């Protein structure tokens, strides 16, 4: 049975609708990385009765937008449109979902575009640093896969591959329909039926349940790029899952460590020493435990001392925790900023989608502020000690190995393993 999520708001004559399938990059065949993204992006490039050009003309006439989104575990097709055009837009989306033609010429165009995007991403050092971290932190785990794939995998994808992914995963039982804006519940149900009308019943796609594991010791990957005067440093280990009992306490503790503009990491790296304009730590969610990470972008000259400081700050955070004053300030910050997470129908609907996809309790977001305020100092500090490792981690550094590689190695005590990857590694 398809889940239909609705968030009504009549302040503006706009409707957002999306169909999200429980299938993404983790379901790519190993020899076809990037297939899920190709399949989702091909949906708007023609369906029975409409060429790609005609689809674009129809979207323009309806005064809306259509976009495809792909993540590790999801593929989504959605639209934002004026309320008066919601029904014809839903009918168009339904046709794109149910009867895509996967035209050969359009697929070849998309493959060339996708491969060019992958090559162009090599110019973004922040992307390269994050990619280097995930490639090694998750190693052979599905979470280490690149959503965009690689140039070879994308190049090998055929029309049959794309059609097969669509046939196996884009089915009613695997879908979550989300509709927000200027609609009534009855209208939303009718739109949902239009969206799904041509899809087979099918069955839900399971998410790989192999848990990621902590790395052995401290490890360094240098993403070797010529002539770098600035570096990108990302330090990562495993964090929590949203369903873990200590997830919310760790969210509060992370806010104190690197989650706000006045956090320890920002103060020590940016304000006190001026080594990096930005310094932050992140605790994302996902179907399984995700990567807790720290990010800075120091100059090549200060990269090694900055890295040593960050590792020292990480160790001290784990050993000493946060203070009562930090706890109170971060609880207040998270309480007040929560208003910006629910100030539009689309954001409130996104929380419902998250609850559905991650199988979270119905009151997970509704009681968020209450749970934040209920975190004690002991709970926050115990969560850091239990979940964050300062000794089992990967450091990913985009830098010129010949220039500062030795300094980076020397900045990491008890370094177990060093890998040098070319910046254009696939």
PyMOL commands that set and color helices and strands:
alter all, ss='L'
color gray80, all
select helices_A, chain A and resi 25-27+35-42+52-61+83-98+104-123+125-137+142-144+151-156+159-169+172-174+185-196+247-259+264-271+303-320+324-341+345-358+368-373+377-387+401-410
alter helices_A, ss='H'
color red, helices_A
select strands_A, chain A and resi 3-8+14-21+65-70+75-82+175-181+218-224+232-238+279-283+291-296+393-399+415-422
alter strands_A, ss='S'
color yellow, strands_A
deselect
rebuild
show_as cartoon
